[in-house]
Amino acid sequence: MIQASELTRVFRTEEVETTALNKVNIKIEQGEFVAVMGPSGCGKSTLLNILGLLDTPTSGKFMFFDENVSGYNERQRARLRKKNIGFVFQNFNLIDQFTVFENVELPLIYLGLSAKERRKRVDEALEKMQMSHRRKHYPNQLSGGQQQRVAIARAVVSNPKFILADEPTGNLDSAHGDEVMNLLSELNQAGTTIIMVTHSQRDAEYAQRVIMLFDGQVISEKISAEKNLA
């Protein structure tokens, strides 16, 4: 499904050269729930940006559904992104001026779907996230947990092949965090591939596999015995 070979990302300024990723090799199969962990500055966000087609590697090969996208420009990456990937962010990234319904609807507008189809899909996504009763509310009228539910509804409304979650519980208390992780786990059990960056060992326990990064390199991979047996 997704495979990175010798993936390297170097950031350069006039005075400094920083290697964020150094010859990373990973493979993620359809239906997996993978957590990426490591200390701040280890390359987690850089890796997520490349996997999410928000950035390109300096060198190495990145296969995205049997398509080598390593050298794609922004337009080419955007085409694949909007059809295949849903994003969930730590800060929710909802648009304050839009209602819950309008926030969830936005990806479908980019896909060019009819108003009737958009309404049907948004209603289904909000019902799945138990947020139908808040469809006319604005983000600032919601709790943090509710905002993340809306963000997840927005991520799944286009039926993406996988979801990238960047510290999805980072701004939530433990109760709401568990709620969000249970939702992600349910989506995974229904067949959605999930790749999550997290600092939380508690959140990582929901994953089937944990990839540890350090100084831009994969230093270990751990498969959950319990998840594997399931």
Disulfide bonds with the S-S distance in Angstrom:
none
